[in-house]
Amino acid sequence: MDLTGLQFGYSNLPPESFGTSFNATELLPRRSRPIQTFRGEAPPASFVQLRVGGVSIAQQQVGFDGIYEFVDVNLPVGQNNEIEVLIFDRSNLRVPSEIRTVRINASDLLLPSGGNIQLAGLGISGNLVQDQLFGESNSDYNGKLMGFYQLRQGLSNNLTFESSLQAIPGTLQSQAGLVWRLANPVILSGSVGNSYGKLGYAADLDIQLDKLDINANSQSLPRSFRTGNKESFERFNHSLEMKYRFNNKFNLGFIARNRQDDTSTASYILPTFTLRPFSTVSLNGRPDIDGKYLFNAFYQPNFATRLSFNTYGDAYLSDLSYKFKNDYQVSGGTEFGSGSAPRYTLGFGYYPNSLRQLSWNVGLALREGEVAPIAGASMQVLPGLLARLEYQGIPSRATSGNFGGFGSDRFSLTLVSDLSFARGQITPANYTGVTKERGAIAGHIKVEGAKGGFDLSGSNVTIIDNRGQVMGSSQTDSKGNFFVGGLPEGNYIVELEPDTLPVELSVPKTSMVAQVANSAVTRLDFPVRAEFGVAGRVTDVSGQPVAEVKIELMNSAGARILSGLTDKFGLYRLDGVPVGKYMLRISTQDILNGNDALPKRQIEIRNEFVYNQNLQLPISAAAKKKQ
């Protein structure tokens, strides 16, 4: 149900057992671990797509830290075994560069013995803000009073009871069921529900042996069960999937399914497989929930060359690309089938590894004798802000409407903002780095006592917890900004590696302690000081160098901050001098005669080393040696 109102939750389990977030979902998820949140790493600025049962249900562009996260995904019944994450290179959204499968265990539904979860809610049906602003309404009883109550109890480590009541206008819905671990690899879950005077059921069987996986489910909801509408269709889904892993490079299985909903039906038995015969070749195939077969083949003989072939039902896509050593790339592709005329493309582009550099591509598309240009560009226009433009004179069916942005199938603009607000300052960040159960650390290298102009990029910032484990890391940008997100609440040591900083900068402290709170960004800056120096020569009245003369540098308060001795050539050098005004003089310990006037001079250090600060003694070198 969609509800605008209040939720109340209780559990005797520790908070870290649940995956909570700011999203409009249950306070305490049904599963004992946050398995409905999918998080991973991918190339920065690439696109990732979450596919369940062969159907895309969510997509996003990866931030600059290379982390993607799909939060609180509602998985359809019986499809927990069919979850894939597709990764698309930012320069090619037609075909994925990688496909990852995600495995979810039915045992995540089990609570420990004595574990108790209770959840209740009361409010108005629907999303009031969305309904009012956008005029959206998906129910006849939106805006009416609703409520629910859920109870889950761990009867033993192998048996969990769950039940719920839901009051909506016109009926009281109820459900009760069990999750039972029959044996160590065998999990059975089932429930029976009542709605509008009709009974429905759902059951799942999950068996995970060493090399064999079996997943079966059966769900049946009679007419009018969901909405009370007698004209609605019966909904059912019965499926069996078996998969055998011969080794890490080959698995083979099948899916048998018979399903029906309000809009479609499907009945099929089709194979599934994953095969990697060589390190350069990858093949996989499986049907989606409607029986359309998805086949993906990748061949990458070396770093520069990549060939891919993908099918979705009767639609076929192929792509060949070659990347030169200087980051230029040439590519060609085809699309045909699905009742449409074939589309051919040829392109040339520049794709540097750095997001700060401009990536661009130009080319031509051909379909039914029509020739039209294609072009695109992407670049980090500001620290924390990536822009991507794309124009297709003949739109590709593979990317149409899949990846958001502004515009149409022909022209699109996508902006990715990785910015955080901490202590009144905007810092480049990652939009997934701060959640209800996670916090972040943001800051920058603060140069004191000097004007800007330093390149502060490339310094590693490492976050270490109280057990000595590295929890995250980042590199500073050219302005010295850094951001590390996804940190649990607690105290951390933040270490800075200053090796890549300009030699003129001195770092008084390379480690600090920061406290991170959930849903917040902790600000932490590393102060550095610009230090330069002064150099010159000491001579006597005849211009001869004087050795072993002590030189002192005094600040405006008359305190000595540095000193040094001249060498046999009369040369001296004082390093590590902060920006400011000073007096350079001969040490009073070298006075030959109390009435002698020792040389001194005023100097000012700005943003550079000061040379040729020469001093002349009022005596000869010979007289100095006699003393």
C-alpha positions in Angstrom: 0.0 0.0 0.0 1.0 3.7 -0.5 0.4 5.6 2.8 1.1 9.1 4.0 1.1 9.1 7.8 3.0 7.6 10.7 4.8 4.3 11.3 5.8 2.8 14.7 8.2 -0.1 15.0 9.6 -2.3 17.8 12.2 -5.0 17.8 14.4 -6.7 20.3 17.0 -7.2 17.7 20.1 -4.9 17.3 19.6 -2.0 14.9 22.4 -3.2 12.6 20.2 -6.1 11.7 18.0 -3.9 9.5 18.7 -1.8 6.4 16.9 1.4 7.0 16.9 4.5 4.9 15.1 7.9 4.2 13.0 6.3 1.5 9.3 5.8 1.9 9.5 2.2 2.9 8.9 0.0 6.0 10.8 1.1 9.1 11.9 -2.5 9.7 12.2 -4.5 6.5 10.8 -7.9 6.4 14.1 -9.5 5.8 16.5 -9.8 8.7 19.3 -8.2 6.6 19.1 -5.4 4.1 19.3 -7.7 1.1 17.0 -5.6 -0.9 19.6 -2.9 -1.2 22.1 -3.6 -4.0 25.5 -1.8 -3.7 28.7 -2.2 -5.6 31.5 -0.7 -7.5 31.6 0.4 -11.2 33.7 2.8 -13.3 33.0 6.4 -12.3 30.3 8.1 -14.5 29.2 4.8 -16.0 25.6 3.8 -16.0 24.2 0.8 -14.1 20.8 -0.9 -14.6 19.1 -3.3 -12.2 17.2 -6.1 -14.0 14.8 -8.5 -12.2 13.5 -11.4 -14.2 15.0 -9.9 -17.4 13.0 -6.6 -16.9 14.8 -3.3 -16.1 13.3 -1.8 -12.9 15.9 0.9 -12.0 18.9 2.6 -13.4 21.3 5.3 -12.3 24.6 6.9 -13.2 27.6 6.1 -11.0 29.1 8.9 -9.0 32.7 10.0 -9.0 33.7 7.6 -6.3 32.6 4.6 -8.4 29.8 3.4 -6.1 26.3 2.5 -7.1 23.4 1.7 -4.8 19.8 0.7 -5.4 18.0 1.1 -2.1 14.9 -0.8 -0.9 14.1 -2.6 -4.1 10.7 -4.4 -4.0 11.3 -7.8 -5.5 8.5 -9.7 -7.1 7.5 -13.0 -5.7 9.5 -15.9 -7.0 12.1 -13.8 -8.8 14.8 -13.5 -6.1 17.0 -15.8 -8.2 16.9 -13.7 -11.4 18.6 -10.4 -10.4 21.3 -8.9 -12.6 23.2 -5.6 -12.6 24.2 -4.3 -16.0 27.1 -1.9 -16.3 27.2 0.4 -19.3 30.3 2.5 -20.3 29.5 6.2 -20.4 30.5 6.3 -24.0 28.1 3.5 -25.1 24.7 2.9 -23.7 23.6 0.5 -26.4 25.1 -2.7 -25.0 26.4 -3.4 -21.5 30.1 -3.8 -20.9 29.5 -6.2 -18.0 26.6 -8.2 -16.5 26.7 -9.3 -12.8 24.3 -11.7 -11.2 23.1 -11.2 -7.6 22.1 -14.1 -5.4 19.6 -13.6 -2.6 19.1 -16.3 0.0 15.7 -17.3 1.4 17.4 -17.8 4.8 17.5 -14.0 5.1 13.8 -14.2 6.1 14.6 -16.2 9.2 14.7 -14.5 12.6 16.9 -15.8 15.5 15.1 -17.7 18.2 13.2 -15.2 20.3 13.6 -12.4 17.8 10.5 -10.2 17.6 9.5 -7.5 15.2 6.3 -5.4 15.3 5.4 -2.7 12.9 2.2 -0.5 12.7 1.2 2.4 10.6 -1.8 4.8 10.3 -2.4 7.5 7.7 -4.0 8.5 4.5 -3.9 6.3 1.4 -1.6 7.4 -1.4 1.3 9.8 -1.8 -0.4 13.1 -1.0 2.4 15.3 -2.3 2.8 13.4 -5.6 -1.0 13.2 -6.1 -1.5 16.9 -5.5 1.5 18.2 -7.5 1.3 15.8 -10.4 -2.3 14.8 -10.4 -1.3 11.1 -10.1 -3.6 8.6 -8.5 -3.4 4.8 -8.7 -6.3 3.8 -6.5 -10.0 4.5 -6.1 -9.6 5.0 -2.4 -6.7 7.5 -2.4 -7.0 10.1 0.4 -8.9 7.8 2.7 -7.9 6.5 6.2 -5.8 3.3 6.2 -3.8 1.3 8.7 -1.7 -1.8 9.1 0.0 -4.1 11.7 2.7 -6.6 11.2 4.2 -9.2 13.6 7.2 -11.5 13.0 8.4 -13.9 15.7 11.4 -16.2 15.7 10.0 -19.4 17.2 13.4 -21.1 16.8 16.5 -20.5 14.8 14.9 -22.6 12.0 11.3 -21.4 12.2 9.8 -17.9 12.0 6.1 -17.0 12.2 4.8 -13.9 10.4 1.4 -12.3 10.2 -0.2 -9.0 9.2 -3.5 -7.1 9.2 -4.3 -4.3 6.8 -7.4 -2.1 6.9 -8.3 -0.4 3.7 -11.6 1.2 2.6 -14.1 -1.6 2.0 -12.2 -4.6 3.5 -9.9 -5.9 6.1 -6.9 -7.9 4.6 -5.0 -10.5 6.6 -2.1 -12.8 6.1 -0.2 -15.5 8.1 2.7 -17.7 7.2 5.9 -19.5 8.2 9.5 -19.6 7.1 11.0 -23.0 7.9 14.5 -24.3 7.5 13.7 -28.0 6.9 17.4 -28.8 6.6 20.6 -26.7 6.4 20.3 -26.1 2.6 16.5 -26.3 2.3 14.3 -23.3 3.1 10.5 -23.4 2.7 8.3 -20.3 3.1 4.5 -20.1 2.7 1.6 -17.9 3.6 -2.1 -17.7 3.2 -4.0 -14.4 2.9 -7.6 -13.1 2.8 -8.8 -10.1 0.9 -12.3 -9.1 -0.1 -13.6 -12.5 1.0 -11.1 -14.4 -1.2 -8.3 -16.6 -0.2 -4.8 -16.6 -1.9 -1.5 -18.2 -1.2 2.2 -17.9 -1.9 4.9 -20.6 -1.3 8.6 -20.7 -2.1 11.2 -23.5 -1.9 14.9 -22.7 -1.9 17.6 -25.4 -2.0 21.3 -24.5 -2.3 23.6 -27.5 -2.5 27.3 -27.4 -3.3 26.8 -27.3 -7.0 23.0 -27.5 -7.5 20.5 -24.7 -6.9 16.8 -25.3 -6.9 14.2 -22.5 -6.6 10.5 -23.2 -6.9 7.5 -20.9 -6.2 3.8 -21.0 -6.5 1.4 -18.0 -6.1 -2.3 -17.8 -6.8 -4.6 -14.8 -6.2 -8.2 -15.3 -7.4 -10.3 -12.6 -9.1 -11.0 -9.5 -7.1 -8.4 -10.5 -4.5 -6.3 -7.4 -4.9 -8.9 -4.6 -5.6 -12.3 -6.1 -5.1 -13.0 -5.6 -8.8 -14.8 -8.7 -10.0 -13.8 -8.1 -13.6 -10.1 -8.4 -12.8 -8.2 -11.5 -13.9 -6.9 -14.3 -11.7 -3.2 -13.8 -11.1 -0.9 -16.8 -10.7 2.8 -17.5 -11.1 4.2 -21.1 -10.8 7.8 -21.6 -11.6 10.8 -24.0 -11.2 14.4 -23.1 -11.7 17.3 -25.5 -11.5 21.0 -24.6 -12.1 24.0 -26.8 -11.9 27.5 -25.3 -11.5 30.1 -27.5 -13.3 32.8 -25.1 -12.3 33.5 -21.4 -11.9 33.3 -21.0 -15.7 30.2 -22.9 -16.6 26.7 -23.4 -15.2 23.7 -24.8 -16.9 20.0 -25.0 -16.0 16.4 -24.3 -17.0 13.4 -22.2 -16.0 9.9 -23.6 -16.3 7.1 -21.0 -15.7 3.3 -20.7 -16.1 2.0 -17.2 -15.2 -0.9 -14.8 -15.7 -1.7 -11.3 -14.6 -4.1 -8.5 -15.7 -2.2 -7.8 -19.0 -0.3 -10.9 -20.1 0.2 -14.6 -19.9 3.3 -16.8 -20.4 4.1 -20.5 -20.3 7.5 -21.8 -21.2 10.5 -24.1 -20.4 13.8 -22.5 -21.5 17.5 -23.1 -20.7 19.7 -20.8 -18.7 23.5 -20.9 -18.9 26.7 -19.0 -18.1 29.9 -20.0 -20.0 33.4 -18.5 -19.9 35.5 -20.9 -22.0 38.4 -18.5 -22.3 39.4 -15.4 -20.4 38.5 -13.4 -23.5 35.0 -14.8 -24.1 31.9 -14.6 -22.0 28.4 -16.0 -22.8 25.2 -16.1 -20.9 21.5 -16.5 -21.5 18.1 -16.7 -19.7 14.5 -15.8 -20.4 12.7 -12.8 -18.8 9.5 -13.3 -16.9 7.5 -13.1 -20.1 9.6 -15.8 -21.9 11.6 -13.4 -24.1 15.1 -14.8 -24.3 18.1 -12.7 -23.4 21.5 -13.7 -24.8 24.7 -11.8 -24.2 28.1 -12.6 -25.8 31.3 -10.7 -25.2 34.7 -11.1 -26.8 37.7 -9.0 -25.7 41.0 -10.4 -27.1 43.0 -7.5 -25.6 42.5 -4.2 -23.8 41.9 -2.2 -27.0 39.4 -4.5 -28.9 35.9 -5.4 -27.7 33.1 -7.2 -29.6 29.6 -7.8 -28.2 26.4 -9.3 -29.4 23.1 -9.1 -27.5 19.6 -10.3 -28.1 16.3 -9.6 -26.4 13.5 -11.7 -27.9 13.7 -11.0 -31.6 15.8 -7.8 -31.3 19.5 -8.1 -32.0 22.4 -5.7 -31.3 26.1 -5.9 -32.0 28.9 -3.6 -31.3 32.6 -3.6 -32.2 35.1 -1.0 -30.8 38.8 -0.5 -31.0 40.7 2.0 -28.7 44.0 3.4 -29.8 46.8 4.0 -27.3 46.2 7.8 -27.4 42.6 7.3 -26.1 40.9 7.7 -29.5 38.4 5.1 -30.3 36.6 3.9 -33.4 33.3 1.8 -33.2 30.6 0.3 -35.3 27.3 -1.2 -34.4 24.1 -2.8 -35.8 20.5 -3.1 -34.6 17.9 -5.3 -36.4 14.8 -7.4 -35.7 11.8 -6.6 -33.6 9.8 -5.6 -36.7 12.0 -2.5 -37.4 14.4 -1.7 -40.2 18.1 -2.4 -39.5 20.1 0.5 -38.1 23.9 0.8 -38.7 26.3 3.2 -37.0 29.9 4.2 -37.4 31.6 6.5 -34.9 34.9 8.0 -33.9 35.7 9.6 -30.5 38.1 10.6 -27.8 37.7 8.9 -24.4 40.4 9.9 -21.9 40.6 8.1 -18.5 40.2 11.4 -16.6 36.7 12.7 -16.1 38.1 16.2 -16.0 39.0 16.0 -19.7 36.4 16.4 -22.4 35.2 13.1 -23.9 33.5 13.4 -27.3 32.3 11.2 -30.2 30.9 11.9 -33.7 29.5 9.5 -36.3 26.8 8.6 -38.7 23.7 6.4 -38.4 22.0 4.7 -41.4 18.5 3.2 -41.6 16.4 2.5 -44.8 18.6 4.9 -46.9 18.4 7.7 -44.4 21.7 9.0 -43.1 21.9 11.2 -40.0 24.6 12.4 -37.6 25.2 11.2 -34.1 27.3 13.0 -31.5 28.0 13.2 -27.8 30.2 14.8 -25.2 30.8 14.5 -21.4 33.0 16.3 -19.0 33.4 17.2 -15.3 32.4 20.9 -15.8 32.9 21.7 -12.1 34.3 19.7 -9.2 31.5 17.4 -8.3 29.4 18.1 -11.4 29.5 15.9 -14.6 27.5 16.9 -17.7 26.7 14.6 -20.6 25.1 15.6 -24.0 24.0 13.2 -26.7 22.3 13.7 -30.1 21.1 10.8 -32.3 19.7 11.8 -35.7 18.3 8.3 -35.9 17.4 7.2 -32.3 18.6 3.8 -31.0 15.9 1.5 -29.7 18.4 0.1 -27.2 18.8 3.4 -25.3 15.3 5.0 -25.8 14.0 6.2 -22.5 16.3 3.9 -20.4 18.7 6.3 -18.8 16.8 9.4 -17.8 18.2 12.9 -18.3 16.4 15.8 -20.1 15.2 15.8 -23.7 13.9 13.3 -26.2 15.1 10.1 -27.9 17.1 12.3 -30.3 18.7 14.8 -27.8 19.4 14.3 -24.1 21.2 16.1 -21.4 22.3 14.4 -18.2 23.8 16.0 -15.1 25.4 14.1 -12.3 26.0 16.2 -9.1 28.2 14.8 -6.4 28.0 17.6 -3.9 27.6 17.7 -0.1 26.9 20.7 2.2 29.0 20.8 5.4 29.8 23.7 7.7 28.4 26.2 5.2 30.5 24.9 2.3 29.7 22.8 -0.8 32.0 19.9 -1.2 32.3 17.4 -4.1 30.6 14.2 -2.7 28.7 11.1 -3.7 24.9 11.3 -3.5 24.7 7.8 -2.1 27.3 8.4 0.6 24.8 9.8 3.2 21.8 7.8 4.3 19.9 7.1 7.5 22.3 4.5 8.7 25.5 6.0 7.1 27.4 9.3 7.4 30.3 10.9 5.7 33.5 12.9 6.1 34.2 15.9 3.9 36.9 18.5 4.0 39.8 20.0 2.1 43.4 20.9 2.4 43.5 24.5 3.7 46.5 26.5 2.8 47.4 29.1 5.4 49.4 32.2 5.0 49.5 32.2 1.2 47.4 33.0 -1.8 46.0 30.3 -4.0 47.5 28.7 -7.1 48.7 25.4 -5.7 47.7 22.2 -7.3 46.4 20.1 -4.4 45.2 17.0 -6.4 46.2 13.4 -5.9 46.7 13.2 -2.1 45.3 10.1 -0.6 42.9 10.4 2.4 42.3 7.2 4.3 39.6 6.5 6.9 40.5 4.0 9.6 38.1 2.7 12.3 39.0 1.8 15.9 40.0 -1.7 14.9 42.6 -0.6 12.4 40.5 -1.5 9.4 40.3 0.8 6.4 36.7 1.9 5.9 37.1 4.2 2.9 39.5 6.4 1.0 39.5 9.2 -1.5 41.9 11.4 -3.5 41.9 15.2 -3.3 40.9 17.2 -6.3 42.9 20.2 -7.6 41.3 22.4 -4.9 42.2 20.0 -2.1 38.6 18.8 -1.6 37.9 15.2 -0.5 34.8 13.2 0.4 34.3 9.7 1.9 30.8 8.5 2.3 29.0 5.3 3.4 30.6 5.3 6.9 28.8 3.8 9.9 28.4 5.9 13.0 31.5 6.1 15.2 35.0 7.6 15.6 37.6 7.4 12.9 41.2 8.3 12.3 41.6 10.3 9.1 45.1 10.1 7.6 46.5 12.3 4.8 49.4 11.2 2.6 51.1 14.5 1.7 53.6 13.0 -0.8 52.0 14.6 -3.8 51.6 18.0 -2.3 53.9 20.8 -3.6 57.2 20.9 -1.8 56.4 24.5 -0.6 53.6 23.2 1.7 54.3 21.9 5.2 51.7 19.6 6.9 51.8 20.0 10.7 49.4 17.1 11.3 48.9 14.2 8.9 46.2 12.4 11.0 43.1 13.6 12.9 40.2 12.1 14.7 36.7 12.6 13.4 33.3 11.6 14.8 30.7 10.5 12.2 26.9 10.5 12.8 24.3 8.9 10.7 22.6 11.1 8.1 25.3 13.8 8.5 28.5 15.0 7.0 31.4 15.7 9.3 33.7 18.5 8.2 37.4 18.0 8.7 40.1 20.2 7.2 43.9 19.6 7.1 45.7 22.9 7.6 48.9 23.3 5.7 51.4 26.1 5.7 53.2 27.6 2.7 56.9 27.7 3.6 59.6 29.1 1.4 63.0 30.3 2.3 65.8 32.8 2.1 69.4 32.5 0.8 72.4 34.7 0.2 76.1 35.3 1.0 78.1 36.9 3.8 81.3 38.8 2.8 83.8 41.1 4.4 84.7 44.7 3.6 86.9 43.5 0.7 84.2 41.2 -0.7 85.8 38.0 0.4 83.4 35.2 1.7 83.3 34.7 5.4 82.7 31.1 6.7 81.0 30.0 9.9 79.0 33.1 10.5 75.7 32.6 12.3 72.7 34.1 10.4 69.4 34.7 12.3 65.9 35.4 11.0 63.7 37.4 13.4 60.0 37.9 13.2 58.1 41.1 13.7 58.0 40.5 17.5 61.8 40.3 17.6 61.9 36.5 18.3 64.3 34.3 16.4 62.6 31.7 14.3 65.5 30.2 12.3 69.3 30.4 12.2 72.1 28.9 10.3 75.9 29.0 9.5 77.6 30.1 6.3 79.7 27.5 4.5 83.3 27.9 3.3 82.0 30.0 0.4 80.1 32.3 2.7 76.8 31.0 1.5 73.8 30.3 3.7 70.2 29.0 3.2 67.3 29.0 5.6 64.4 26.7 4.6 60.9 26.3 6.0 60.1 30.0 6.4 56.3 30.9 6.5 55.0 33.8 4.5 55.5 37.1 6.3 57.9 40.0 7.0 61.2 39.3 8.8 64.6 40.9 9.7 67.8 39.1 8.6 70.8 39.8 10.7 74.2 38.5 11.9 74.0 36.8 15.3 75.1 39.0 18.2 77.4 36.1 19.2 79.6 37.0 16.3 80.2 40.6 17.4 83.9 41.4 17.2 83.6 44.8 18.9 80.7 46.0 20.9 80.7 49.2 18.9 80.7 47.4 15.5 77.4 47.9 13.6 76.3 44.5 12.4 74.5 44.3 9.0 70.8 43.6 8.9 68.1 43.9 6.3 64.3 43.7 6.1 62.9 41.0 3.9 59.3 39.9 2.9 58.4 36.3 1.8 55.3 36.1 -0.3 54.8 33.1 -2.6 58.3 32.3 -3.6 61.8 31.6 -2.3 63.9 34.8 -1.7 67.5 34.7 -3.1 70.5 37.1 -3.1 69.9 38.4 0.4 73.6 39.2 0.9 75.2 40.7 4.0 78.6 42.4 4.4 80.6 42.5 7.7 82.3 45.7 8.7 85.6 43.7 9.1 87.9 41.6 7.0 87.8 37.8 6.9 91.3 37.8 8.4 90.2 39.7 11.4 87.3 37.3 11.9 89.7 34.4 11.9 91.9 36.0 14.6 89.0 36.2 16.9 
